[in-house]
């Protein structure tokens, strides 16, 4: 009797876990990220026909330039008063 309840409990836990995992995976594929400040996220463009190494270097350069541009923008000063 004790073994039956143990197996039944284990099956319930596995079923609940499966439902939660399925729900989590489906929400990941449907969700898109939107920036809060209204700016647009641009996907780096690469030259068609370039080798993977060249494409990688182009993307790295574009990301580096984007980060440097973002670092140059003035940050708003909060009012502590």
PyMOL Python script that loads the backbone (N, CA, C, O; Angstrom):
from pymol import cmd

cmd.read_pdbstr("""\
ATOM      1  N   UNK A   1       0.824  -1.191   0.000  1.00  0.00           N
ATOM      2  CA  UNK A   1       0.000   0.000   0.000  1.00  0.00           C
ATOM      3  C   UNK A   1       0.872   1.261   0.000  1.00  0.00           C
ATOM      4  O   UNK A   1       0.607   2.230  -0.712  1.00  0.00           O
ATOM      5  N   UNK A   2       1.914   1.209   0.822  1.00  0.00           N
ATOM      6  CA  UNK A   2       2.816   2.335   0.913  1.00  0.00           C
ATOM      7  C   UNK A   2       3.538   2.547  -0.434  1.00  0.00           C
ATOM      8  O   UNK A   2       3.758   3.686  -0.845  1.00  0.00           O
ATOM      9  N   UNK A   3       3.900   1.468  -1.105  1.00  0.00           N
ATOM     10  CA  UNK A   3       4.583   1.558  -2.390  1.00  0.00           C
ATOM     11  C   UNK A   3       3.665   2.141  -3.464  1.00  0.00           C
ATOM     12  O   UNK A   3       4.122   2.887  -4.330  1.00  0.00           O
ATOM     13  N   UNK A   4       2.403   1.813  -3.415  1.00  0.00           N
ATOM     14  CA  UNK A   4       1.446   2.329  -4.400  1.00  0.00           C
ATOM     15  C   UNK A   4       1.327   3.849  -4.274  1.00  0.00           C
ATOM     16  O   UNK A   4       1.322   4.562  -5.277  1.00  0.00           O
ATOM     17  N   UNK A   5       1.231   4.342  -3.028  1.00  0.00           N
ATOM     18  CA  UNK A   5       1.137   5.781  -2.823  1.00  0.00           C
ATOM     19  C   UNK A   5       2.432   6.482  -3.217  1.00  0.00           C
ATOM     20  O   UNK A   5       2.399   7.602  -3.726  1.00  0.00           O
ATOM     21  N   UNK A   6       3.558   5.839  -2.990  1.00  0.00           N
ATOM     22  CA  UNK A   6       4.840   6.428  -3.380  1.00  0.00           C
ATOM     23  C   UNK A   6       4.939   6.559  -4.894  1.00  0.00           C
ATOM     24  O   UNK A   6       5.340   7.605  -5.405  1.00  0.00           O
ATOM     25  N   UNK A   7       4.577   5.508  -5.605  1.00  0.00           N
ATOM     26  CA  UNK A   7       4.623   5.540  -7.078  1.00  0.00           C
ATOM     27  C   UNK A   7       3.604   6.537  -7.617  1.00  0.00           C
ATOM     28  O   UNK A   7       3.900   7.277  -8.555  1.00  0.00           O
ATOM     29  N   UNK A   8       2.414   6.564  -7.037  1.00  0.00           N
ATOM     30  CA  UNK A   8       1.385   7.505  -7.470  1.00  0.00           C
ATOM     31  C   UNK A   8       1.844   8.943  -7.239  1.00  0.00           C
ATOM     32  O   UNK A   8       1.650   9.799  -8.101  1.00  0.00           O
ATOM     33  N   UNK A   9       2.443   9.213  -6.099  1.00  0.00           N
ATOM     34  CA  UNK A   9       2.963  10.550  -5.807  1.00  0.00           C
ATOM     35  C   UNK A   9       4.061  10.942  -6.777  1.00  0.00           C
ATOM     36  O   UNK A   9       4.110  12.080  -7.243  1.00  0.00           O
ATOM     37  N   UNK A  10       4.946   9.996  -7.082  1.00  0.00           N
ATOM     38  CA  UNK A  10       6.026  10.253  -8.028  1.00  0.00           C
ATOM     39  C   UNK A  10       5.477  10.568  -9.417  1.00  0.00           C
ATOM     40  O   UNK A  10       5.970  11.477 -10.084  1.00  0.00           O
ATOM     41  N   UNK A  11       4.469   9.831  -9.855  1.00  0.00           N
ATOM     42  CA  UNK A  11       3.859  10.095 -11.161  1.00  0.00           C
ATOM     43  C   UNK A  11       3.203  11.479 -11.204  1.00  0.00           C
ATOM     44  O   UNK A  11       3.267  12.165 -12.223  1.00  0.00           O
ATOM     45  N   UNK A  12       2.583  11.879 -10.118  1.00  0.00           N
ATOM     46  CA  UNK A  12       1.955  13.205 -10.060  1.00  0.00           C
ATOM     47  C   UNK A  12       3.019  14.291 -10.159  1.00  0.00           C
ATOM     48  O   UNK A  12       2.841  15.276 -10.875  1.00  0.00           O
ATOM     49  N   UNK A  13       4.130  14.110  -9.438  1.00  0.00           N
ATOM     50  CA  UNK A  13       5.213  15.093  -9.491  1.00  0.00           C
ATOM     51  C   UNK A  13       5.804  15.174 -10.898  1.00  0.00           C
ATOM     52  O   UNK A  13       6.072  16.273 -11.386  1.00  0.00           O
ATOM     53  N   UNK A  14       6.007  14.053 -11.548  1.00  0.00           N
ATOM     54  CA  UNK A  14       6.550  14.045 -12.910  1.00  0.00           C
ATOM     55  C   UNK A  14       5.581  14.708 -13.878  1.00  0.00           C
ATOM     56  O   UNK A  14       6.012  15.441 -14.769  1.00  0.00           O
ATOM     57  N   UNK A  15       4.289  14.470 -13.725  1.00  0.00           N
ATOM     58  CA  UNK A  15       3.292  15.078 -14.608  1.00  0.00           C
ATOM     59  C   UNK A  15       3.274  16.595 -14.437  1.00  0.00           C
ATOM     60  O   UNK A  15       3.232  17.329 -15.424  1.00  0.00           O
ATOM     61  N   UNK A  16       3.305  17.065 -13.202  1.00  0.00           N
ATOM     62  CA  UNK A  16       3.303  18.507 -12.952  1.00  0.00           C
ATOM     63  C   UNK A  16       4.576  19.139 -13.512  1.00  0.00           C
ATOM     64  O   UNK A  16       4.531  20.209 -14.119  1.00  0.00           O
ATOM     65  N   UNK A  17       5.703  18.474 -13.304  1.00  0.00           N
ATOM     66  CA  UNK A  17       6.968  18.990 -13.838  1.00  0.00           C
ATOM     67  C   UNK A  17       6.928  19.064 -15.363  1.00  0.00           C
ATOM     68  O   UNK A  17       7.394  20.041 -15.950  1.00  0.00           O
ATOM     69  N   UNK A  18       6.383  18.051 -15.996  1.00  0.00           N
ATOM     70  CA  UNK A  18       6.281  18.045 -17.451  1.00  0.00           C
ATOM     71  C   UNK A  18       5.411  19.172 -17.966  1.00  0.00           C
ATOM     72  O   UNK A  18       5.738  19.801 -18.972  1.00  0.00           O
ATOM     73  N   UNK A  19       4.317  19.432 -17.293  1.00  0.00           N
ATOM     74  CA  UNK A  19       3.420  20.518 -17.695  1.00  0.00           C
ATOM     75  C   UNK A  19       4.124  21.861 -17.561  1.00  0.00           C
ATOM     76  O   UNK A  19       4.026  22.711 -18.446  1.00  0.00           O
ATOM     77  N   UNK A  20       4.839  22.053 -16.447  1.00  0.00           N
ATOM     78  CA  UNK A  20       5.547  23.316 -16.242  1.00  0.00           C
ATOM     79  C   UNK A  20       6.670  23.521 -17.257  1.00  0.00           C
ATOM     80  O   UNK A  20       6.877  24.634 -17.740  1.00  0.00           O
ATOM     81  N   UNK A  21       7.391  22.451 -17.579  1.00  0.00           N
ATOM     82  CA  UNK A  21       8.469  22.555 -18.572  1.00  0.00           C
ATOM     83  C   UNK A  21       7.887  22.884 -19.939  1.00  0.00           C
ATOM     84  O   UNK A  21       8.430  23.723 -20.657  1.00  0.00           O
ATOM     85  N   UNK A  22       6.802  22.240 -20.303  1.00  0.00           N
ATOM     86  CA  UNK A  22       6.163  22.506 -21.596  1.00  0.00           C
ATOM     87  C   UNK A  22       5.684  23.954 -21.664  1.00  0.00           C
ATOM     88  O   UNK A  22       5.839  24.616 -22.690  1.00  0.00           O
ATOM     89  N   UNK A  23       5.107  24.437 -20.577  1.00  0.00           N
ATOM     90  CA  UNK A  23       4.626  25.807 -20.523  1.00  0.00           C
ATOM     91  C   UNK A  23       5.794  26.791 -20.630  1.00  0.00           C
ATOM     92  O   UNK A  23       5.690  27.809 -21.315  1.00  0.00           O
ATOM     93  N   UNK A  24       6.895  26.489 -19.959  1.00  0.00           N
ATOM     94  CA  UNK A  24       8.067  27.361 -19.998  1.00  0.00           C
ATOM     95  C   UNK A  24       8.668  27.427 -21.398  1.00  0.00           C
ATOM     96  O   UNK A  24       9.002  28.512 -21.875  1.00  0.00           O
ATOM     97  N   UNK A  25       8.807  26.291 -22.056  1.00  0.00           N
ATOM     98  CA  UNK A  25       9.378  26.279 -23.400  1.00  0.00           C
ATOM     99  C   UNK A  25       8.480  26.992 -24.399  1.00  0.00           C
ATOM    100  O   UNK A  25       8.984  27.673 -25.292  1.00  0.00           O
ATOM    101  N   UNK A  26       7.177  26.857 -24.275  1.00  0.00           N
ATOM    102  CA  UNK A  26       6.295  27.525 -25.219  1.00  0.00           C
ATOM    103  C   UNK A  26       6.315  29.032 -25.014  1.00  0.00           C
ATOM    104  O   UNK A  26       6.179  29.781 -25.982  1.00  0.00           O
ATOM    105  N   UNK A  27       6.482  29.497 -23.776  1.00  0.00           N
ATOM    106  CA  UNK A  27       6.523  30.935 -23.541  1.00  0.00           C
ATOM    107  C   UNK A  27       7.837  31.535 -24.014  1.00  0.00           C
ATOM    108  O   UNK A  27       7.870  32.708 -24.386  1.00  0.00           O
ATOM    109  N   UNK A  28       8.918  30.770 -24.011  1.00  0.00           N
ATOM    110  CA  UNK A  28      10.209  31.274 -24.476  1.00  0.00           C
ATOM    111  C   UNK A  28      10.177  31.522 -25.971  1.00  0.00           C
ATOM    112  O   UNK A  28      10.742  32.511 -26.438  1.00  0.00           O
ATOM    113  N   UNK A  29       9.539  30.661 -26.726  1.00  0.00           N
ATOM    114  CA  UNK A  29       9.522  30.813 -28.177  1.00  0.00           C
ATOM    115  C   UNK A  29       8.577  31.921 -28.625  1.00  0.00           C
ATOM    116  O   UNK A  29       8.762  32.470 -29.711  1.00  0.00           O
ATOM    117  N   UNK A  30       7.579  32.263 -27.832  1.00  0.00           N
ATOM    118  CA  UNK A  30       6.611  33.269 -28.232  1.00  0.00           C
ATOM    119  C   UNK A  30       6.968  34.670 -27.769  1.00  0.00           C
ATOM    120  O   UNK A  30       6.414  35.638 -28.289  1.00  0.00           O
ATOM    121  N   UNK A  31       7.866  34.813 -26.818  1.00  0.00           N
ATOM    122  CA  UNK A  31       8.188  36.100 -26.233  1.00  0.00           C
ATOM    123  C   UNK A  31       9.240  36.814 -27.061  1.00  0.00           C
ATOM    124  O   UNK A  31      10.218  36.212 -27.505  1.00  0.00           O
ATOM    125  N   UNK A  32       9.023  38.118 -27.263  1.00  0.00           N
ATOM    126  CA  UNK A  32      10.027  38.935 -27.927  1.00  0.00           C
ATOM    127  C   UNK A  32      10.429  40.049 -26.979  1.00  0.00           C
ATOM    128  O   UNK A  32       9.598  40.571 -26.236  1.00  0.00           O
ATOM    129  N   UNK A  33      11.680  40.408 -27.003  1.00  0.00           N
ATOM    130  CA  UNK A  33      12.185  41.450 -26.112  1.00  0.00           C
ATOM    131  C   UNK A  33      11.965  42.818 -26.741  1.00  0.00           C
ATOM    132  O   UNK A  33      12.248  43.029 -27.921  1.00  0.00           O
ATOM    133  N   UNK A  34      11.456  43.743 -25.933  1.00  0.00           N
ATOM    134  CA  UNK A  34      11.264  45.107 -26.381  1.00  0.00           C
ATOM    135  C   UNK A  34      11.966  46.021 -25.389  1.00  0.00           C
ATOM    136  O   UNK A  34      11.777  45.882 -24.180  1.00  0.00           O
ATOM    137  N   UNK A  35      12.763  46.941 -25.876  1.00  0.00           N
ATOM    138  CA  UNK A  35      13.445  47.855 -24.962  1.00  0.00           C
ATOM    139  C   UNK A  35      12.446  48.778 -24.278  1.00  0.00           C
ATOM    140  O   UNK A  35      11.411  49.120 -24.849  1.00  0.00           O
ATOM    141  N   UNK A  36      12.762  49.174 -23.062  1.00  0.00           N
ATOM    142  CA  UNK A  36      11.848  50.002 -22.281  1.00  0.00           C
ATOM    143  C   UNK A  36      11.904  51.471 -22.674  1.00  0.00           C
ATOM    144  O   UNK A  36      10.926  52.193 -22.485  1.00  0.00           O
ATOM    145  N   UNK A  37      13.012  51.922 -23.210  1.00  0.00           N
ATOM    146  CA  UNK A  37      13.148  53.340 -23.504  1.00  0.00           C
ATOM    147  C   UNK A  37      12.628  53.741 -24.883  1.00  0.00           C
ATOM    148  O   UNK A  37      12.753  54.901 -25.273  1.00  0.00           O
ATOM    149  N   UNK A  38      12.054  52.806 -25.617  1.00  0.00           N
ATOM    150  CA  UNK A  38      11.481  53.112 -26.913  1.00  0.00           C
ATOM    151  C   UNK A  38      12.468  53.042 -28.052  1.00  0.00           C
ATOM    152  O   UNK A  38      12.082  53.216 -29.208  1.00  0.00           O
ATOM    153  N   UNK A  39      13.740  52.790 -27.762  1.00  0.00           N
ATOM    154  CA  UNK A  39      14.713  52.676 -28.846  1.00  0.00           C
ATOM    155  C   UNK A  39      14.570  51.326 -29.524  1.00  0.00           C
ATOM    156  O   UNK A  39      13.960  50.405 -28.980  1.00  0.00           O
ATOM    157  N   UNK A  40      15.123  51.221 -30.684  1.00  0.00           N
ATOM    158  CA  UNK A  40      15.020  49.983 -31.437  1.00  0.00           C
ATOM    159  C   UNK A  40      16.289  49.173 -31.278  1.00  0.00           C
ATOM    160  O   UNK A  40      17.384  49.724 -31.167  1.00  0.00           O
ATOM    161  N   UNK A  41      16.133  47.867 -31.269  1.00  0.00           N
ATOM    162  CA  UNK A  41      17.274  46.970 -31.250  1.00  0.00           C
ATOM    163  C   UNK A  41      17.561  46.580 -32.691  1.00  0.00           C
ATOM    164  O   UNK A  41      16.698  46.029 -33.375  1.00  0.00           O
ATOM    165  N   UNK A  42      18.748  46.861 -33.141  1.00  0.00           N
ATOM    166  CA  UNK A  42      19.118  46.557 -34.507  1.00  0.00           C
ATOM    167  C   UNK A  42      19.996  45.318 -34.534  1.00  0.00           C
ATOM    168  O   UNK A  42      20.957  45.201 -33.774  1.00  0.00           O
ATOM    169  N   UNK A  43      19.653  44.409 -35.412  1.00  0.00           N
ATOM    170  CA  UNK A  43      20.448  43.197 -35.586  1.00  0.00           C
ATOM    171  C   UNK A  43      21.586  43.527 -36.534  1.00  0.00           C
ATOM    172  O   UNK A  43      21.347  44.071 -37.612  1.00  0.00           O
ATOM    173  N   UNK A  44      22.820  43.210 -36.160  1.00  0.00           N
ATOM    174  CA  UNK A  44      23.946  43.536 -37.033  1.00  0.00           C
ATOM    175  C   UNK A  44      23.802  42.877 -38.408  1.00  0.00           C
ATOM    176  O   UNK A  44      23.450  41.702 -38.513  1.00  0.00           O
ATOM    177  N   UNK A  45      24.075  43.638 -39.438  1.00  0.00           N
ATOM    178  CA  UNK A  45      23.994  43.126 -40.802  1.00  0.00           C
ATOM    179  C   UNK A  45      25.385  42.714 -41.269  1.00  0.00           C
ATOM    180  O   UNK A  45      26.385  43.331 -40.903  1.00  0.00           O
ATOM    181  N   UNK A  46      25.433  41.683 -42.066  1.00  0.00           N
ATOM    182  CA  UNK A  46      26.711  41.207 -42.592  1.00  0.00           C
ATOM    183  C   UNK A  46      26.666  41.247 -44.109  1.00  0.00           C
ATOM    184  O   UNK A  46      25.599  41.315 -44.718  1.00  0.00           O
ATOM    185  N   UNK A  47      27.829  41.202 -44.692  1.00  0.00           N
ATOM    186  CA  UNK A  47      27.949  41.195 -46.147  1.00  0.00           C
ATOM    187  C   UNK A  47      27.594  39.815 -46.678  1.00  0.00           C
ATOM    188  O   UNK A  47      28.158  38.820 -46.222  1.00  0.00           O
ATOM    189  N   UNK A  48      26.663  39.732 -47.639  1.00  0.00           N
ATOM    190  CA  UNK A  48      26.338  38.422 -48.195  1.00  0.00           C
ATOM    191  C   UNK A  48      27.540  37.839 -48.947  1.00  0.00           C
ATOM    192  O   UNK A  48      28.262  38.562 -49.634  1.00  0.00           O
ATOM    193  N   UNK A  49      27.739  36.554 -48.812  1.00  0.00           N
ATOM    194  CA  UNK A  49      28.833  35.897 -49.498  1.00  0.00           C
ATOM    195  C   UNK A  49      30.141  35.949 -48.735  1.00  0.00           C
ATOM    196  O   UNK A  49      31.140  35.396 -49.195  1.00  0.00           O
ATOM    197  N   UNK A  50      30.162  36.600 -47.577  1.00  0.00           N
ATOM    198  CA  UNK A  50      31.387  36.669 -46.790  1.00  0.00           C
ATOM    199  C   UNK A  50      31.584  35.348 -46.051  1.00  0.00           C
ATOM    200  O   UNK A  50      30.631  34.610 -45.799  1.00  0.00           O
ATOM    201  N   UNK A  51      32.821  35.070 -45.715  1.00  0.00           N
ATOM    202  CA  UNK A  51      33.106  33.847 -44.960  1.00  0.00           C
ATOM    203  C   UNK A  51      32.591  34.006 -43.530  1.00  0.00           C
ATOM    204  O   UNK A  51      32.395  35.129 -43.066  1.00  0.00           O
ATOM    205  N   UNK A  52      32.374  32.908 -42.836  1.00  0.00           N
ATOM    206  CA  UNK A  52      31.905  33.008 -41.454  1.00  0.00           C
ATOM    207  C   UNK A  52      32.838  33.837 -40.561  1.00  0.00           C
ATOM    208  O   UNK A  52      32.374  34.545 -39.668  1.00  0.00           O
ATOM    209  N   UNK A  53      34.131  33.750 -40.799  1.00  0.00           N
ATOM    210  CA  UNK A  53      35.077  34.527 -40.007  1.00  0.00           C
ATOM    211  C   UNK A  53      34.893  36.028 -40.272  1.00  0.00           C
ATOM    212  O   UNK A  53      34.922  36.832 -39.340  1.00  0.00           O
ATOM    213  N   UNK A  54      34.702  36.403 -41.542  1.00  0.00           N
ATOM    214  CA  UNK A  54      34.480  37.805 -41.875  1.00  0.00           C
ATOM    215  C   UNK A  54      33.167  38.312 -41.291  1.00  0.00           C
ATOM    216  O   UNK A  54      33.092  39.434 -40.790  1.00  0.00           O
ATOM    217  N   UNK A  55      32.128  37.472 -41.360  1.00  0.00           N
ATOM    218  CA  UNK A  55      30.841  37.849 -40.790  1.00  0.00           C
ATOM    219  C   UNK A  55      30.968  38.051 -39.285  1.00  0.00           C
ATOM    220  O   UNK A  55      30.415  39.002 -38.732  1.00  0.00           O
ATOM    221  N   UNK A  56      31.690  37.161 -38.632  1.00  0.00           N
ATOM    222  CA  UNK A  56      31.889  37.269 -37.190  1.00  0.00           C
ATOM    223  C   UNK A  56      32.616  38.557 -36.838  1.00  0.00           C
ATOM    224  O   UNK A  56      32.252  39.235 -35.878  1.00  0.00           O
ATOM    225  N   UNK A  57      33.633  38.895 -37.603  1.00  0.00           N
ATOM    226  CA  UNK A  57      34.382  40.126 -37.351  1.00  0.00           C
ATOM    227  C   UNK A  57      33.516  41.357 -37.583  1.00  0.00           C
ATOM    228  O   UNK A  57      33.612  42.330 -36.834  1.00  0.00           O
ATOM    229  N   UNK A  58      32.669  41.326 -38.614  1.00  0.00           N
ATOM    230  CA  UNK A  58      31.772  42.444 -38.882  1.00  0.00           C
ATOM    231  C   UNK A  58      30.786  42.642 -37.735  1.00  0.00           C
ATOM    232  O   UNK A  58      30.552  43.765 -37.290  1.00  0.00           O
ATOM    233  N   UNK A  59      30.219  41.548 -37.267  1.00  0.00           N
ATOM    234  CA  UNK A  59      29.249  41.629 -36.171  1.00  0.00           C
ATOM    235  C   UNK A  59      29.931  42.134 -34.906  1.00  0.00           C
ATOM    236  O   UNK A  59      29.374  42.970 -34.194  1.00  0.00           O
ATOM    237  N   UNK A  60      31.136  41.635 -34.617  1.00  0.00           N
ATOM    238  CA  UNK A  60      31.860  42.083 -33.434  1.00  0.00           C
ATOM    239  C   UNK A  60      32.154  43.581 -33.508  1.00  0.00           C
ATOM    240  O   UNK A  60      32.026  44.291 -32.511  1.00  0.00           O
ATOM    241  N   UNK A  61      32.542  44.054 -34.675  1.00  0.00           N
ATOM    242  CA  UNK A  61      32.840  45.473 -34.851  1.00  0.00           C
ATOM    243  C   UNK A  61      31.583  46.323 -34.672  1.00  0.00           C
ATOM    244  O   UNK A  61      31.629  47.376 -34.036  1.00  0.00           O
ATOM    245  N   UNK A  62      30.457  45.865 -35.235  1.00  0.00           N
ATOM    246  CA  UNK A  62      29.210  46.609 -35.101  1.00  0.00           C
ATOM    247  C   UNK A  62      28.735  46.651 -33.660  1.00  0.00           C
ATOM    248  O   UNK A  62      28.253  47.685 -33.197  1.00  0.00           O
ATOM    249  N   UNK A  63      28.866  45.538 -32.942  1.00  0.00           N
ATOM    250  CA  UNK A  63      28.461  45.500 -31.538  1.00  0.00           C
ATOM    251  C   UNK A  63      29.368  46.422 -30.723  1.00  0.00           C
ATOM    252  O   UNK A  63      28.892  47.151 -29.853  1.00  0.00           O
ATOM    253  N   UNK A  64      30.661  46.391 -31.001  1.00  0.00           N
ATOM    254  CA  UNK A  64      31.611  47.249 -30.289  1.00  0.00           C
ATOM    255  C   UNK A  64      31.251  48.719 -30.507  1.00  0.00           C
ATOM    256  O   UNK A  64      31.255  49.505 -29.560  1.00  0.00           O
ATOM    257  N   UNK A  65      30.942  49.088 -31.742  1.00  0.00           N
ATOM    258  CA  UNK A  65      30.575  50.470 -32.026  1.00  0.00           C
ATOM    259  C   UNK A  65      29.278  50.855 -31.317  1.00  0.00           C
ATOM    260  O   UNK A  65      29.157  51.973 -30.816  1.00  0.00           O
ATOM    261  N   UNK A  66      28.318  49.949 -31.270  1.00  0.00           N
ATOM    262  CA  UNK A  66      27.050  50.222 -30.597  1.00  0.00           C
ATOM    263  C   UNK A  66      27.254  50.421 -29.102  1.00  0.00           C
ATOM    264  O   UNK A  66      26.662  51.318 -28.502  1.00  0.00           O
ATOM    265  N   UNK A  67      28.092  49.583 -28.505  1.00  0.00           N
ATOM    266  CA  UNK A  67      28.361  49.701 -27.069  1.00  0.00           C
ATOM    267  C   UNK A  67      29.082  51.010 -26.772  1.00  0.00           C
ATOM    268  O   UNK A  67      28.757  51.694 -25.801  1.00  0.00           O
ATOM    269  N   UNK A  68      30.060  51.361 -27.606  1.00  0.00           N
ATOM    270  CA  UNK A  68      30.777  52.617 -27.403  1.00  0.00           C
ATOM    271  C   UNK A  68      29.840  53.811 -27.541  1.00  0.00           C
ATOM    272  O   UNK A  68      29.950  54.771 -26.779  1.00  0.00           O
ATOM    273  N   UNK A  69      28.922  53.762 -28.502  1.00  0.00           N
ATOM    274  CA  UNK A  69      27.961  54.855 -28.670  1.00  0.00           C
ATOM    275  C   UNK A  69      27.032  54.953 -27.469  1.00  0.00           C
ATOM    276  O   UNK A  69      26.690  56.053 -27.034  1.00  0.00           O
ATOM    277  N   UNK A  70      26.620  53.809 -26.932  1.00  0.00           N
ATOM    278  CA  UNK A  70      25.743  53.811 -25.767  1.00  0.00           C
ATOM    279  C   UNK A  70      26.470  54.339 -24.532  1.00  0.00           C
ATOM    280  O   UNK A  70      25.867  54.993 -23.681  1.00  0.00           O
ATOM    281  N   UNK A  71      27.761  54.051 -24.440  1.00  0.00           N
ATOM    282  CA  UNK A  71      28.533  54.522 -23.289  1.00  0.00           C
ATOM    283  C   UNK A  71      28.759  56.033 -23.345  1.00  0.00           C
ATOM    284  O   UNK A  71      28.983  56.655 -22.307  1.00  0.00           O
ATOM    285  N   UNK A  72      28.705  56.633 -24.531  1.00  0.00           N
ATOM    286  CA  UNK A  72      28.935  58.062 -24.679  1.00  0.00           C
ATOM    287  C   UNK A  72      27.702  58.898 -24.315  1.00  0.00           C
ATOM    288  O   UNK A  72      27.813  60.098 -24.063  1.00  0.00           O
ATOM    289  N   UNK A  73      26.527  58.258 -24.288  1.00  0.00           N
ATOM    290  CA  UNK A  73      25.301  58.989 -23.982  1.00  0.00           C
ATOM    291  C   UNK A  73      25.284  59.361 -22.501  1.00  0.00           C
ATOM    292  O   UNK A  73      25.701  58.583 -21.644  1.00  0.00           O
ATOM    293  N   UNK A  74      24.795  60.562 -22.223  1.00  0.00           N
ATOM    294  CA  UNK A  74      24.714  61.027 -20.846  1.00  0.00           C
ATOM    295  C   UNK A  74      23.613  60.290 -20.094  1.00  0.00           C
ATOM    296  O   UNK A  74      22.511  60.094 -20.606  1.00  0.00           O
ATOM    297  N   UNK A  75      23.932  59.889 -18.881  1.00  0.00           N
ATOM    298  CA  UNK A  75      22.976  59.203 -18.043  1.00  0.00           C
ATOM    299  C   UNK A  75      22.175  60.224 -17.261  1.00  0.00           C
ATOM    300  O   UNK A  75      22.759  61.178 -16.747  1.00  0.00           O
ATOM    301  N   UNK A  76      20.840  60.066 -17.145  1.00  0.00           N
ATOM    302  CA  UNK A  76      20.052  61.044 -16.395  1.00  0.00           C
ATOM    303  C   UNK A  76      20.415  60.994 -14.906  1.00  0.00           C
ATOM    304  O   UNK A  76      20.600  59.923 -14.329  1.00  0.00           O
ATOM    305  N   UNK A  77      20.509  62.172 -14.313  1.00  0.00           N
ATOM    306  CA  UNK A  77      20.858  62.279 -12.894  1.00  0.00           C
ATOM    307  C   UNK A  77      19.578  62.205 -12.085  1.00  0.00           C
ATOM    308  O   UNK A  77      18.670  63.004 -12.312  1.00  0.00           O
ATOM    309  N   UNK A  78      19.473  61.258 -11.135  1.00  0.00           N
ATOM    310  CA  UNK A  78      18.257  61.168 -10.327  1.00  0.00           C
ATOM    311  C   UNK A  78      18.186  62.283  -9.293  1.00  0.00           C
ATOM    312  O   UNK A  78      19.210  62.744  -8.788  1.00  0.00           O
ATOM    313  N   UNK A  79      16.976  62.705  -8.989  1.00  0.00           N
ATOM    314  CA  UNK A  79      16.764  63.722  -7.971  1.00  0.00           C
ATOM    315  C   UNK A  79      16.680  63.043  -6.615  1.00  0.00           C
ATOM    316  O   UNK A  79      15.727  62.314  -6.342  1.00  0.00           O
ATOM    317  N   UNK A  80      17.679  63.280  -5.760  1.00  0.00           N
ATOM    318  CA  UNK A  80      17.702  62.652  -4.443  1.00  0.00           C
ATOM    319  C   UNK A  80      17.000  63.499  -3.399  1.00  0.00           C
ATOM    320  O   UNK A  80      16.881  63.078  -2.248  1.00  0.00           O
ATOM    321  N   UNK A  81      16.545  64.654  -3.763  1.00  0.00           N
ATOM    322  CA  UNK A  81      15.936  65.557  -2.770  1.00  0.00           C
ATOM    323  C   UNK A  81      14.463  65.327  -2.639  1.00  0.00           C
ATOM    324  O   UNK A  81      13.801  66.001  -1.849  1.00  0.00           O
TER     325      UNK A  81
END
""", "prot")
cmd.dss("prot")
cmd.show_as("cartoon", "prot")
cmd.util.cbc("prot")
cmd.orient("prot")
